[in-house]
Amino acid sequence: LSATGISTISCLSVFLWFFWSFLPDTVAFTFNAELQFITSL
């Protein structure tokens, strides 16, 4: 592996960690907000 390959892999792993850490919270928050909106109608 070259230096650029290693930095690309580390960037990808950080991005994936960020994605998997925050995506479920965002989906749950959006779903919760929509559910509250529907039930308030």
N, CA, C and O atoms as a MOPAC input file, in Angstrom:
PM7 MOZYME 1SCF
protein

 N      0.83500 1    -1.20300 1     0.00000 1
 C      0.00000 1     0.00000 1     0.00000 1
 C      0.87100 1     1.25500 1     0.00000 1
 O      1.87500 1     1.32700 1     0.70900 1
 N      0.48300 1     2.22100 1    -0.78600 1
 C      1.19100 1     3.49800 1    -0.79200 1
 C      0.63200 1     4.41200 1     0.29600 1
 O     -0.34600 1     4.07500 1     0.96300 1
 N      1.26200 1     5.56200 1     0.46400 1
 C      0.80800 1     6.49400 1     1.49900 1
 C     -0.58800 1     7.02000 1     1.17900 1
 O     -1.41200 1     7.20000 1     2.07600 1
 N     -0.84700 1     7.26600 1    -0.10900 1
 C     -2.17500 1     7.76900 1    -0.47900 1
 C     -3.23600 1     6.70200 1    -0.26200 1
 O     -4.36800 1     7.01000 1     0.11000 1
 N     -2.86500 1     5.43400 1    -0.49800 1
 C     -3.81900 1     4.35600 1    -0.26900 1
 C     -4.17700 1     4.23200 1     1.19900 1
 O     -5.33600 1     4.01000 1     1.54900 1
 N     -3.16300 1     4.37900 1     2.06600 1
 C     -3.41400 1     4.27500 1     3.50700 1
 C     -4.28100 1     5.44000 1     3.97900 1
 O     -5.19800 1     5.24400 1     4.77700 1
 N     -3.99900 1     6.65300 1     3.49200 1
 C     -4.79600 1     7.80400 1     3.92000 1
 C     -6.21700 1     7.71000 1     3.38600 1
 O     -7.16100 1     8.12700 1     4.05700 1
 N     -6.37500 1     7.16300 1     2.17900 1
 C     -7.71900 1     6.98300 1     1.62800 1
 C     -8.51800 1     5.99300 1     2.46000 1
 O     -9.69700 1     6.21200 1     2.73600 1
 N     -7.86900 1     4.89900 1     2.86000 1
 C     -8.54800 1     3.88700 1     3.66800 1
 C     -8.92600 1     4.45300 1     5.03300 1
 O    -10.01500 1     4.18500 1     5.54000 1
 N     -8.02500 1     5.23900 1     5.62900 1
 C     -8.33600 1     5.81000 1     6.93700 1
 C     -9.47000 1     6.82200 1     6.82600 1
 O    -10.32900 1     6.88900 1     7.70600 1
 N     -9.48000 1     7.61100 1     5.74800 1
 C    -10.58000 1     8.55400 1     5.54000 1
 C    -11.90000 1     7.81300 1     5.36600 1
 O    -12.92700 1     8.22600 1     5.90500 1
 N    -11.86900 1     6.71500 1     4.61000 1
 C    -13.08000 1     5.93300 1     4.38900 1
 C    -13.58800 1     5.31400 1     5.68000 1
 O    -14.79200 1     5.29600 1     5.93700 1
 N    -12.65600 1     4.80000 1     6.50100 1
 C    -13.08300 1     4.16400 1     7.74400 1
 C    -13.66900 1     5.18900 1     8.70800 1
 O    -14.63800 1     4.90300 1     9.41100 1
 N    -13.07700 1     6.39200 1     8.74100 1
 C    -13.63400 1     7.45300 1     9.58800 1
 C    -15.02100 1     7.84600 1     9.09800 1
 O    -15.94100 1     8.03500 1     9.89300 1
 N    -15.16200 1     7.96700 1     7.77000 1
 C    -16.45700 1     8.32400 1     7.20100 1
 C    -17.50200 1     7.26400 1     7.51000 1
 O    -18.63100 1     7.59500 1     7.87200 1
 N    -17.13400 1     5.97900 1     7.36900 1
 C    -18.07600 1     4.89900 1     7.64900 1
 C    -18.47100 1     4.88100 1     9.11400 1
 O    -19.63600 1     4.66400 1     9.44600 1
 N    -17.48300 1     5.11300 1    10.00500 1
 C    -17.79600 1     5.14700 1    11.43700 1
 C    -18.76800 1     6.28100 1    11.73200 1
 O    -19.74700 1     6.10600 1    12.45700 1
 N    -18.47700 1     7.46200 1    11.15000 1
 C    -19.34800 1     8.62400 1    11.32600 1
 C    -20.75100 1     8.31600 1    10.81700 1
 O    -21.74700 1     8.62300 1    11.47300 1
 N    -20.81200 1     7.69700 1     9.62300 1
 C    -22.08000 1     7.36000 1     8.98500 1
 C    -22.90300 1     6.42800 1     9.87100 1
 O    -24.07600 1     6.69200 1    10.13800 1
 N    -22.27600 1     5.31700 1    10.33300 1
 C    -23.00700 1     4.32700 1    11.10500 1
 C    -23.31300 1     4.80200 1    12.51600 1
 O    -24.23100 1     4.28400 1    13.15000 1
 N    -22.55500 1     5.79100 1    13.02800 1
 C    -22.81200 1     6.29100 1    14.37200 1
 C    -24.00500 1     7.23600 1    14.38300 1
 O    -24.83600 1     7.18700 1    15.28900 1
 N    -24.08600 1     8.09600 1    13.37300 1
 C    -25.07300 1     9.17000 1    13.41900 1
 C    -26.30700 1     8.91000 1    12.57500 1
 O    -27.35100 1     9.51400 1    12.82000 1
 N    -26.21600 1     8.02400 1    11.58300 1
 C    -27.37700 1     7.76900 1    10.73700 1
 C    -28.55600 1     7.18800 1    11.51300 1
 O    -29.67200 1     7.67400 1    11.33300 1
 N    -28.37500 1     6.16900 1    12.37400 1
 C    -29.53200 1     5.63200 1    13.10800 1
 C    -30.22000 1     6.68100 1    13.96600 1
 O    -31.44900 1     6.69600 1    14.04600 1
 N    -29.44600 1     7.57200 1    14.61900 1
 C    -30.04900 1     8.62100 1    15.43200 1
 C    -30.87200 1     9.56600 1    14.57000 1
 O    -31.96500 1     9.97100 1    14.96400 1
 N    -30.35900 1     9.92000 1    13.40400 1
 C    -31.07000 1    10.83300 1    12.51600 1
 C    -32.35300 1    10.19800 1    12.00100 1
 O    -33.39400 1    10.85300 1    11.94700 1
 N    -32.28200 1     8.92900 1    11.62300 1
 C    -33.46700 1     8.22600 1    11.12600 1
 C    -34.50900 1     8.11200 1    12.22400 1
 O    -35.69400 1     8.34000 1    11.98000 1
 N    -34.08400 1     7.76100 1    13.42800 1
 C    -35.01400 1     7.62300 1    14.54200 1
 C    -35.64900 1     8.96700 1    14.88000 1
 O    -36.84400 1     9.03300 1    15.16500 1
 N    -34.85600 1    10.04100 1    14.84900 1
 C    -35.37600 1    11.36900 1    15.16500 1
 C    -36.39900 1    11.80500 1    14.12400 1
 O    -37.45500 1    12.33200 1    14.47300 1
 N    -36.09000 1    11.58800 1    12.84400 1
 C    -37.01000 1    11.96600 1    11.77300 1
 C    -38.29400 1    11.15400 1    11.85300 1
 O    -39.38900 1    11.69500 1    11.70100 1
 N    -38.15300 1     9.84400 1    12.09400 1
 C    -39.32000 1     8.97800 1    12.19400 1
 C    -40.19200 1     9.39000 1    13.37300 1
 O    -41.41800 1     9.40700 1    13.26800 1
 N    -39.55300 1     9.72600 1    14.50600 1
 C    -40.27000 1    10.14500 1    15.69400 1
 C    -41.03300 1    11.44400 1    15.43100 1
 O    -42.18800 1    11.58300 1    15.83400 1
 N    -40.38200 1    12.39700 1    14.74900 1
 C    -41.01700 1    13.67700 1    14.45500 1
 C    -42.21200 1    13.48700 1    13.52200 1
 O    -43.25900 1    14.10400 1    13.71500 1
 N    -42.05200 1    12.63100 1    12.51200 1
 C    -43.16600 1    12.37100 1    11.60300 1
 C    -44.30700 1    11.68000 1    12.32300 1
 O    -45.47500 1    11.97600 1    12.07000 1
 N    -43.97700 1    10.76000 1    13.22200 1
 C    -44.99800 1    10.03900 1    13.96800 1
 C    -45.78600 1    10.99800 1    14.85700 1
 O    -47.01000 1    10.90200 1    14.94600 1
 N    -45.08300 1    11.92400 1    15.51600 1
 C    -45.76100 1    12.90100 1    16.36400 1
 C    -46.63200 1    13.82600 1    15.52600 1
 O    -47.71600 1    14.22100 1    15.95400 1
 N    -46.15700 1    14.17400 1    14.32300 1
 C    -46.92900 1    15.03900 1    13.43900 1
 C    -48.20600 1    14.34200 1    12.99000 1
 O    -49.27400 1    14.95400 1    12.95200 1
 N    -48.09300 1    13.05000 1    12.64700 1
 C    -49.25600 1    12.29400 1    12.18400 1
 C    -50.27800 1    12.13800 1    13.31000 1
 O    -51.48000 1    12.28600 1    13.09000 1
 N    -49.79300 1    11.83700 1    14.51400 1
 C    -50.72500 1    11.60400 1    15.61700 1
 C    -51.35700 1    12.90100 1    16.09900 1
 O    -52.40400 1    12.87200 1    16.74400 1
 N    -50.73200 1    14.04900 1    15.79300 1
 C    -51.30000 1    15.32000 1    16.23900 1
 C    -52.35300 1    15.83100 1    15.27400 1
 O    -53.06100 1    16.78600 1    15.59300 1
 N    -52.47800 1    15.22100 1    14.10100 1
 C    -53.48000 1    15.66200 1    13.13000 1
 C    -54.89300 1    15.27000 1    13.56600 1
 O    -55.86000 1    15.56400 1    12.86400 1

